[in-house]
Amino acid sequence: MYSDSKPYEEKALDLTIEQFLASVERKAFRMAEIATKNQSDSLDIVQDTMIKLVEKYAHKPAEQWKPLFYRILHSRIMDYFRRKKIQQSIFFWKKEPNDETDYSDDLIDSASDHITPEREITGAQTIEKVTQALKQLPPRQQQCFLLRSWEGLSVIETAHAMSCSEGSVKTHYSRAKQSLRQAIDHE
């Protein structure tokens, strides 16, 4: 009878992991897309992050998954930039096409049902300004801002996810907020 209960426990654990991954999938993709400005690379990064979490950390308690997931995501995004830098130095004569896709419609669709047309237009413009300003931030400031603001991670959790000190998190977050304010105010 014990052997029959073990597969059930494993299925319950897999279901829990699936639920967790489903809950972070969309935000993780958005974070990666903002950083890379490329949909297909973002999908690869998120998929790789999810696979790594399941393979290496499924046995960890569920409350540790979120910081671990975002640490892996951050590492994958930084790896992306390292690879890009190497590719650009080797293939300097090639230029990548810029994949600028507008996701503001998805964000508005998931907002409140009580939005008036005027508020919808204003909201779309604001979202577009923020998205464009986020894309202009250095990668570490982007990730710090997204982890703190979008994901609601604490300074300690963000430091763990980004493999840096709490002081660095505070500095990156402050600089990101300042840059975003300036970018939005000047448009």
Order of alpha helices (4+ residues) and beta strands (2+ residues): alpha-alpha-alpha-alpha-alpha-alpha-alpha-alpha
